[in-house]
Structure formats: structure tokens, C-alpha cells
């Protein structure tokens, strides 16, 4: 079996594992409706979607094996800078949301994750971060009325 087929099957199995964990964790929670979502709605929705992605990736690997397209060269080395910055963004958001509010934590998370792509300038990153932070504040705090602090607690 070629490295690309093995990589696809490993990816599919990891995605399916995460999906099953999400489905298991959210199964006992009330589902609710699309308009009045219960606490089990999003874990089930994400779990089903992730399971569908895992099946598509596994099917792609099987098609490669069946039609002999699995002889691709091995994948390039892992770009650790991208892996670290993409993982650090949500961690920074989680650590900063309560003391600094949604706007600042979303901006920091977007700037950190945007460091994974070297082509963007600082101005582009800040504009993107500001736009996404403002939009998320409108959606989650104003639209959905979630009790999230928008500004830092010391204001």
C-alpha cells in the first residue's frame, strides 16, 4: 500500500474516531430543534458531518487502490510552523475570552492562526482579524444574545 493511501486511511480513521466521540458525548443531551437548539444539537451535527468527511476520505483511498493511483510519492515534510500556529489560535482564544472579551480574543486568535500562511502582510491580518472579530460579536452577542463579554472586564 502506498504512503498516500495509508495517509488517507489514517486521516479517515482519526476523523471517524473524533466523530464517534462527539456523537457519544452528545447522545444523552437533548437535541432541541433547528430554531431552539438544545445542548446536543451541535455535537451531533458536527459528529455526523465529520463522519461523512471520514467516509469520503476513506472512499477516495479505496478508489486510489482500485484504480492503481496509489503510487504517488510520499508526502512532503510537515510544516510545523503551520501546525503550531493553527493549534495555538483556539488555545489563545479560550485563554483570553473571559479577561479580555470577544473582540480582543478573536483578533488575537485570527492573527496567530494567520501566521501559518507567510504571504499575508500585517495590515491584511489586522483587517481580517478586525472584520471577523466584529462579525462574531454581532452574531454571538447581539444576534444570539450569548452572555459573552465583548470588551475587557477592566473597561
N, CA, C and O of each residue as an XYZ file, in Angstrom:
620
protein
N       0.846     -1.176      0.000
C       0.000      0.000      0.000
C       0.890      1.237      0.000
O       1.878      1.303      0.731
N       0.534      2.207     -0.819
C       1.374      3.395     -0.970
C       1.222      4.327      0.230
O       0.249      4.231      0.977
N       2.188      5.227      0.411
C       2.110      6.165      1.534
C       0.877      7.069      1.477
O       0.315      7.399      2.521
N       0.450      7.472      0.287
C      -0.713      8.361      0.207
C      -1.994      7.634      0.608
O      -2.870      8.228      1.236
N      -2.112      6.362      0.253
C      -3.296      5.591      0.649
C      -3.283      5.374      2.160
O      -4.317      5.510      2.813
N      -2.126      5.038      2.715
C      -2.032      4.873      4.160
C      -2.368      6.166      4.892
O      -3.061      6.153      5.909
N      -1.870      7.282      4.364
C      -2.152      8.584      4.972
C      -3.653      8.889      4.919
O      -4.222      9.372      5.897
N      -4.287      8.610      3.788
C      -5.726      8.844      3.674
C      -6.522      7.962      4.632
O      -7.477      8.427      5.255
N      -6.138      6.707      4.750
C      -6.855      5.809      5.658
C      -6.635      6.201      7.120
O      -7.553      6.096      7.934
N      -5.437      6.646      7.452
C      -5.178      7.118      8.809
C      -5.996      8.377      9.113
O      -6.569      8.504     10.195
N      -6.047      9.296      8.161
C      -6.841     10.508      8.333
C      -8.312     10.173      8.503
O      -8.988     10.737      9.363
N      -8.806      9.254      7.684
C     -10.215      8.860      7.784
C     -10.516      8.203      9.127
O     -11.568      8.444      9.719
N      -9.601      7.383      9.600
C      -9.851      6.718     10.881
C      -9.800      7.715     12.043
O     -10.575      7.592     12.992
N      -8.898      8.696     11.981
C      -8.856      9.729     13.028
C     -10.127     10.571     13.008
O     -10.705     10.850     14.059
N     -10.563     10.975     11.821
C     -11.786     11.774     11.722
C     -12.992     10.979     12.211
O     -13.847     11.522     12.911
N     -13.070      9.705     11.851
C     -14.177      8.868     12.308
C     -14.129      8.688     13.824
O     -15.172      8.658     14.477
N     -12.936      8.569     14.383
C     -12.816      8.433     15.841
C     -13.321      9.676     16.557
O     -14.081      9.578     17.520
N     -12.899     10.847     16.086
C     -13.391     12.088     16.683
C     -14.901     12.211     16.523
O     -15.592     12.650     17.442
N     -15.412     11.825     15.358
C     -16.854     11.897     15.125
C     -17.614     10.995     16.086
O     -18.639     11.396     16.637
N     -17.125      9.795     16.287
C     -17.803      8.875     17.192
C     -17.749      9.361     18.635
O     -18.713      9.190     19.381
N     -16.634      9.965     19.035
C     -16.546     10.528     20.381
C     -17.566     11.660     20.546
O     -18.243     11.745     21.570
N     -17.670     12.519     19.545
C     -18.644     13.617     19.617
C     -20.074     13.085     19.659
O     -20.902     13.574     20.428
N     -20.358     12.093     18.837
C     -21.706     11.520     18.844
C     -22.015     10.857     20.182
O     -23.124     10.985     20.700
N     -21.049     10.159     20.732
C     -21.248      9.506     22.025
C     -21.463     10.539     23.136
O     -22.351     10.389     23.976
N     -20.642     11.580     23.123
C     -20.725     12.601     24.170
C     -22.037     13.383     24.100
O     -22.581     13.772     25.134
N     -22.544     13.612     22.903
C     -23.752     14.414     22.767
C     -25.035     13.614     22.692
O     -26.116     14.192     22.590
N     -24.937     12.289     22.740
C     -26.120     11.460     22.537
C     -27.143     11.607     23.652
O     -28.342     11.607     23.371
N     -26.729     11.729     24.878
C     -27.657     11.808     26.002
C     -28.213     13.223     26.198
O     -29.160     13.414     26.960
N     -27.644     14.192     25.530
C     -28.095     15.574     25.679
C     -29.344     15.824     24.827
O     -29.484     15.229     23.758
N     -30.240     16.683     25.278
C     -31.438     16.970     24.493
C     -31.085     17.634     23.168
O     -30.230     18.518     23.110
N     -31.751     17.197     22.112
C     -31.448     17.678     20.769
C     -32.046     19.054     20.501
O     -31.352     19.932     19.986
N     -33.304     19.260     20.835
C     -33.971     20.523     20.524
C     -34.369     20.556     19.065
O     -34.467     19.511     18.421
N     -34.600     21.745     18.538
C     -34.962     21.922     17.133
C     -33.935     22.846     16.482
O     -33.028     23.350     17.145
N     -34.089     23.057     15.188
C     -33.151     23.944     14.489
C     -33.291     25.383     14.979
O     -32.311     26.129     14.993
N     -34.501     25.780     15.382
C     -34.696     27.136     15.881
C     -34.362     27.279     17.357
O     -33.900     28.337     17.785
N     -34.587     26.235     18.140
C     -34.273     26.237     19.568
C     -33.341     25.073     19.849
O     -33.762     24.033     20.355
N     -32.086     25.258     19.520
C     -31.110     24.183     19.637
C     -30.864     23.824     21.089
O     -30.657     24.686     21.943
N     -30.892     22.522     21.342
C     -30.538     22.034     22.660
C     -29.035     21.816     22.732
O     -28.340     21.996     21.732
N     -28.521     21.433     23.895
C     -27.077     21.237     24.047
C     -26.524     20.067     23.237
O     -25.312     19.991     23.035
N     -27.364     19.163     22.773
C     -26.893     18.031     21.980
C     -26.932     18.261     20.488
O     -26.487     17.406     19.723
N     -27.456     19.401     20.051
C     -27.634     19.659     18.622
C     -26.300     19.781     17.890
O     -26.058     19.080     16.907
N     -25.442     20.665     18.369
C     -24.167     20.902     17.673
C     -23.236     19.693     17.739
O     -22.636     19.360     16.717
N     -23.078     19.010     18.890
C     -22.210     17.829     18.869
C     -22.685     16.756     17.885
O     -21.869     16.114     17.224
N     -23.987     16.564     17.790
C     -24.489     15.569     16.830
C     -24.288     16.030     15.399
O     -23.879     15.246     14.542
N     -24.571     17.294     15.137
C     -24.411     17.821     13.786
C     -22.952     17.744     13.336
O     -22.664     17.305     12.223
N     -22.044     18.170     14.195
C     -20.619     18.127     13.860
C     -20.141     16.678     13.746
O     -19.350     16.351     12.861
N     -20.618     15.817     14.636
C     -20.240     14.409     14.586
C     -20.669     13.742     13.293
O     -19.894     12.997     12.693
N     -21.891     13.997     12.858
C     -22.385     13.408     11.606
C     -21.606     13.968     10.416
O     -21.229     13.220      9.514
N     -21.362     15.281     10.410
C     -20.610     15.890      9.311
C     -19.183     15.350      9.254
O     -18.668     15.072      8.170
N     -18.548     15.201     10.401
C     -17.183     14.681     10.444
C     -17.138     13.219     10.024
O     -16.180     12.785      9.383
N     -18.150     12.470     10.375
C     -18.229     11.076      9.938
C     -18.396     10.996      8.427
O     -17.817     10.118      7.787
N     -19.180     11.900      7.849
C     -19.336     11.941      6.388
C     -18.004     12.271      5.713
O     -17.659     11.674      4.694
N     -17.260     13.216      6.279
C     -15.937     13.563      5.732
C     -15.008     12.347      5.810
O     -14.268     12.071      4.865
N     -15.045     11.627      6.923
C     -14.199     10.436      7.079
C     -14.547      9.384      6.027
O     -13.658      8.746      5.463
N     -15.825      9.208      5.769
C     -16.232      8.234      4.745
C     -15.777      8.654      3.355
O     -15.373      7.811      2.553
N     -15.837      9.931      3.067
C     -15.379     10.425      1.755
C     -13.876     10.211      1.601
O     -13.417      9.790      0.540
N     -13.116     10.494      2.641
C     -11.660     10.304      2.576
C     -11.319      8.827      2.419
O     -10.427      8.475      1.647
N     -12.023      7.960      3.145
C     -11.775      6.519      3.024
C     -12.154      6.021      1.631
O     -11.450      5.189      1.060
N     -13.250      6.518      1.087
C     -13.654      6.121     -0.269
C     -12.614      6.569     -1.293
O     -12.323      5.845     -2.245
N     -12.062      7.748     -1.099
C     -11.012      8.231     -2.002
C      -9.792      7.315     -1.960
O      -9.192      7.027     -2.996
N      -9.429      6.863     -0.773
C      -8.288      5.949     -0.641
C      -8.581      4.627     -1.338
O      -7.711      4.069     -2.006
N      -9.797      4.127     -1.186
C     -10.153      2.863     -1.839
C     -10.185      3.000     -3.355
O      -9.836      2.058     -4.066
N     -10.595      4.152     -3.857
C     -10.567      4.392     -5.307
C      -9.129      4.419     -5.804
O      -8.841      3.910     -6.887
N      -8.225      5.003     -5.030
C      -6.808      5.013     -5.405
C      -6.271      3.589     -5.505
O      -5.532      3.263     -6.434
N      -6.644      2.744     -4.549
C      -6.172      1.361     -4.566
C      -6.786      0.613     -5.743
O      -6.088     -0.125     -6.438
N      -8.074      0.793     -5.970
C      -8.796      0.052     -7.024
C      -8.292      0.402     -8.408
O      -8.132     -0.480     -9.252
N      -8.041      1.673     -8.651
C      -7.646      2.104     -9.986
C      -6.151      2.356    -10.112
O      -5.705      2.946    -11.096
N      -5.378      1.921     -9.140
C      -3.924      1.971     -9.237
C      -3.330      3.353     -9.171
O      -2.233      3.572     -9.685
N      -4.015      4.291     -8.557
C      -3.479      5.643     -8.440
C      -2.800      5.860     -7.098
O      -2.503      7.000     -6.740
N      -2.554      4.825     -6.370
C      -1.963      4.948     -5.049
C      -0.457      4.977     -5.048
O       0.151      4.914     -3.980
N       0.172      5.069     -6.213
C       1.623      5.055     -6.297
C       2.211      6.456     -6.320
O       3.231      6.693     -6.967
N       1.584      7.370     -5.628
C       2.084      8.733     -5.567
C       3.311      8.788     -4.670
O       3.480      7.930     -3.803
N       4.159      9.770     -4.860
C       5.314      9.892     -3.962
C       4.864     10.219     -2.541
O       3.750     10.691     -2.313
N       5.744      9.960     -1.612
C       5.441     10.229     -0.207
C       5.195     11.717      0.007
O       5.705     12.556     -0.736
N       4.424     12.025      1.010
C       4.085     13.417      1.305
C       5.322     14.205      1.717
O       6.308     13.642      2.193
N       5.251     15.498      1.527
C       6.339     16.364      1.951
C       6.383     16.421      3.470
O       5.463     15.962      4.146
N       7.432     16.973      3.983
C       7.584     17.086      5.439
C       6.480     17.974      6.021
O       5.937     18.845      5.341
N       6.173     17.737      7.261
C       5.125     18.503      7.939
C       5.633     19.917      8.202
O       6.762     20.106      8.656
N       4.799     20.896      7.916
C       5.115     22.288      8.183
C       4.724     22.576      9.638
O       3.578     22.928      9.918
N       5.664     22.427     10.542
C       5.384     22.528     11.967
C       4.966     23.935     12.373
O       4.191     24.095     13.315
N       5.460     24.949     11.686
C       5.044     26.318     11.999
C       3.536     26.460     11.810
O       2.859     27.055     12.648
N       3.015     25.925     10.730
C       1.582     25.987     10.474
C       0.802     25.180     11.496
O      -0.235     25.632     11.983
N       1.281     24.007     11.822
C       0.595     23.164     12.805
C       0.514     23.869     14.154
O      -0.539     23.882     14.792
N       1.616     24.448     14.581
C       1.653     25.104     15.889
C       0.779     26.352     15.908
O       0.036     26.565     16.866
N       0.853     27.179     14.869
C       0.065     28.409     14.876
C      -1.428     28.121     14.767
O      -2.232     28.799     15.407
N      -1.809     27.142     13.979
C      -3.231     26.809     13.860
C      -3.750     26.210     15.164
O      -4.899     26.454     15.533
N      -2.943     25.445     15.856
C      -3.365     24.900     17.155
C      -3.350     25.971     18.238
O      -4.164     25.919     19.160
N      -2.454     26.927     18.147
C      -2.340     27.953     19.184
C      -3.460     28.986     19.120
O      -3.785     29.599     20.137
N      -4.051     29.191     17.958
C      -5.123     30.181     17.827
C      -6.318     29.906     18.732
O      -6.691     30.776     19.519
N      -6.932     28.722     18.650
C      -8.064     28.434     19.558
C      -7.677     28.411     21.023
O      -8.483     28.770     21.881
N      -6.445     27.991     21.327
C      -5.992     27.989     22.720
C      -5.904     29.433     23.233
O      -6.332     29.725     24.350
N      -5.354     30.319     22.422
C      -5.271     31.729     22.816
C      -6.663     32.315     22.996
O      -6.898     33.073     23.937
N      -7.587     31.973     22.105
C      -8.962     32.461     22.224
C      -9.584     32.005     23.537
O     -10.202     32.800     24.245
N      -9.423     30.739     23.858
C     -10.013     30.189     25.088
C      -9.419     30.849     26.329
O     -10.136     31.098     27.298
N      -8.134     31.132     26.311
C      -7.492     31.743     27.471
C      -7.820     33.229     27.608
O      -7.808     33.762     28.717
N      -8.112     33.900     26.501
C      -8.294     35.348     26.527
C      -9.744     35.800     26.560
O      -9.993     36.973     26.840
N     -10.711     34.940     26.290
C     -12.105     35.364     26.133
C     -12.671     35.985     27.408
O     -13.329     37.023     27.333
N     -12.439     35.396     28.556
C     -13.018     35.941     29.792
C     -12.329     37.229     30.255
O     -13.020     38.207     30.543
N     -11.014     37.265     30.336
C     -10.421     38.517     30.846
C     -10.425     39.667     29.842
O     -10.506     40.824     30.253
N     -10.341     39.388     28.535
C     -10.187     40.459     27.556
C     -11.366     40.639     26.622
O     -11.376     41.598     25.850
N     -12.354     39.771     26.654
C     -13.546     39.936     25.839
C     -13.415     39.309     24.461
O     -12.344     38.874     24.040
N     -14.548     39.284     23.782
C     -14.646     38.616     22.484
C     -13.844     39.328     21.398
O     -13.170     38.676     20.600
N     -13.910     40.640     21.360
C     -13.200     41.363     20.293
C     -11.695     41.108     20.326
O     -11.103     40.734     19.314
N     -11.086     41.309     21.479
C      -9.631     41.143     21.579
C      -9.218     39.692     21.393
O      -8.245     39.413     20.692
N      -9.939     38.766     22.006
C      -9.539     37.359     21.904
C      -9.722     36.834     20.479
O      -8.901     36.047     20.007
N     -10.773     37.251     19.796
C     -10.962     36.819     18.410
C      -9.880     37.404     17.506
O      -9.373     36.724     16.614
N      -9.530     38.663     17.742
C      -8.477     39.270     16.927
C      -7.140     38.565     17.133
O      -6.433     38.282     16.166
N      -6.791     38.282     18.379
C      -5.531     37.587     18.658
C      -5.535     36.196     18.027
O      -4.535     35.779     17.442
N      -6.648     35.479     18.140
C      -6.726     34.130     17.568
C      -6.581     34.155     16.053
O      -5.899     33.304     15.482
N      -7.211     35.117     15.399
C      -7.108     35.206     13.934
C      -5.694     35.575     13.515
O      -5.166     35.004     12.560
N      -5.079     36.510     14.205
C      -3.704     36.908     13.854
C      -2.750     35.732     14.050
O      -1.894     35.483     13.201
N      -2.890     35.008     15.156
C      -1.997     33.866     15.398
C      -2.178     32.796     14.333
O      -1.192     32.296     13.791
N      -3.421     32.436     14.024
C      -3.632     31.384     13.019
C      -3.245     31.852     11.621
O      -2.865     31.035     10.783
N      -3.337     33.153     11.359
C      -2.947     33.635     10.033
C      -1.437     33.577      9.823
O      -0.970     33.690      8.690
N      -0.674     33.402     10.888
C       0.776     33.270     10.750
C       1.171     31.969     10.050
O       2.323     31.811      9.644
N       0.226     31.041      9.908
C       0.501     29.792      9.207
C       0.767     30.039      7.725
O       1.458     29.257      7.072
N       0.215     31.128      7.201
C       0.422     31.470      5.807
C       1.347     32.675      5.743
O       1.009     33.748      6.244
N       2.489     32.506      5.142
C       3.521     33.546      5.165
C       3.257     34.707      4.219
O       3.881     35.758      4.366
N       2.356     34.558      3.254
C       2.188     35.567      2.219
C       1.428     36.807      2.681
O       1.548     37.858      2.052
N       0.660     36.718      3.745
C      -0.149     37.852      4.182
C       0.696     38.909      4.872
O       1.642     38.595      5.593
N       0.335     40.184      4.637
C       1.014     41.271      5.335
C       0.322     41.509      6.680
O      -0.780     41.018      6.921
N       0.983     42.263      7.539
C       0.420     42.546      8.855
C      -0.886     43.326      8.713
O      -1.834     43.082      9.459
N      -0.944     44.245      7.779
C      -2.165     45.025      7.571
C      -3.329     44.133      7.156
O      -4.442     44.296      7.656
N      -3.084     43.192      6.248
C      -4.136     42.257      5.836
C      -4.611     41.419      7.015
O      -5.809     41.185      7.173
N      -3.680     40.972      7.836
C      -4.047     40.172      9.008
C      -4.896     40.963      9.985
O      -5.879     40.444     10.514
N      -4.530     42.207     10.228
C      -5.286     43.035     11.168
C      -6.676     43.379     10.631
O      -7.643     43.401     11.392
N      -6.782     43.645      9.347
C      -8.093     43.920      8.755
C      -8.980     42.680      8.827
O     -10.153     42.774      9.185
N      -8.427     41.529      8.491
C      -9.180     40.286      8.585
C      -9.583     40.002     10.034
O     -10.723     39.622     10.298
N      -8.665     40.184     10.958
C      -8.955     39.934     12.372
C     -10.034     40.881     12.884
O     -10.942     40.453     13.597
N      -9.948     42.140     12.536
C     -10.962     43.103     12.976
C     -12.329     42.797     12.395
O     -13.340     42.870     13.095
N     -12.361     42.455     11.120
C     -13.639     42.117     10.485
C     -14.271     40.878     11.093
O     -15.469     40.865     11.374
N     -13.477     39.840     11.298
C     -14.015     38.609     11.884
C     -14.418     38.803     13.345
O     -15.419     38.241     13.789
N     -13.656     39.585     14.085
C     -13.999     39.847     15.482
C     -15.297     40.650     15.578
O     -16.155     40.352     16.409
N     -15.437     41.651     14.741
C     -16.672     42.435     14.731
C     -17.875     41.613     14.313
O     -18.947     41.715     14.910
N     -17.692     40.793     13.277
C     -18.788     39.939     12.816
C     -19.180     38.924     13.882
O     -20.368     38.698     14.115
N     -18.192     38.309     14.534
C     -18.511     37.325     15.562
C     -19.203     37.985     16.748
O     -20.073     37.373     17.367
N     -18.835     39.218     17.076
C     -19.518     39.933     18.150
C     -20.972     40.200     17.786
O     -21.865     40.039     18.619
N     -21.207     40.604     16.554
C     -22.588     40.835     16.117
C     -23.411     39.557     16.142
O     -24.554     39.559     16.599
N     -22.835     38.473     15.656
C     -23.580     37.214     15.582
C     -23.846     36.641     16.963
O     -24.991     36.330     17.293
N     -22.801     36.496     17.776
C     -22.942     35.769     19.032
C     -23.509     36.609     20.168
O     -24.307     36.108     20.960
N     -23.121     37.857     20.264
C     -23.572     38.674     21.390
C     -24.878     39.398     21.054
O     -25.812     39.398     21.855
N     -24.941     40.011     19.879
C     -26.141     40.767     19.519
C     -27.223     39.840     18.965
O     -28.364     39.873     19.424
N     -26.865     39.015     17.980
C     -27.860     38.164     17.332
C     -28.357     37.024     18.193
O     -29.564     36.850     18.361
N     -27.434     36.243     18.743
C     -27.810     35.078     19.545
C     -27.956     35.386     21.031
O     -28.394     34.538     21.808
N     -27.589     36.592     21.418
C     -27.689     37.061     22.803
C     -26.969     36.157     23.798
O     -27.469     35.897     24.893
N     -25.788     35.682     23.404
C     -24.981     34.876     24.322
C     -24.308     35.788     25.337
O     -23.887     36.891     24.990
N     -24.201     35.351     26.572
C     -23.606     36.207     27.605
C     -22.081     36.207     27.559
O     -21.431     35.745     28.496
N     -21.521     36.713     26.491
C     -20.076     36.803     26.331
C     -19.642     38.249     26.501
O     -20.311     39.157     26.008
N     -18.537     38.474     27.188
C     -18.049     39.861     27.286
C     -17.457     40.291     25.944
O     -16.670     39.563     25.339
N     -17.843     41.478     25.491
C     -17.303     41.976     24.223
C     -15.980     42.695     24.462
O     -15.017     42.515     23.717
N     -15.949     43.511     25.512
C     -14.745     44.273     25.847
C     -14.105     43.726     27.102
O     -14.743     42.976     27.842
N     -12.859     44.083     27.359
C     -12.195     43.598     28.578
C     -12.962     43.988     29.843
O     -13.678     44.989     29.866
N     -12.801     43.196     30.872
C     -13.534     43.411     32.113
C     -13.103     44.681     32.843
O     -13.841     45.173     33.697
N     -11.931     45.219     32.527
C     -11.471     46.422     33.217
C     -11.988     47.698     32.586
O     -11.659     48.786     33.059
N     -12.798     47.601     31.520
C     -13.414     48.802     30.920
C     -14.711     49.114     31.589
O     -15.376     50.084     31.226
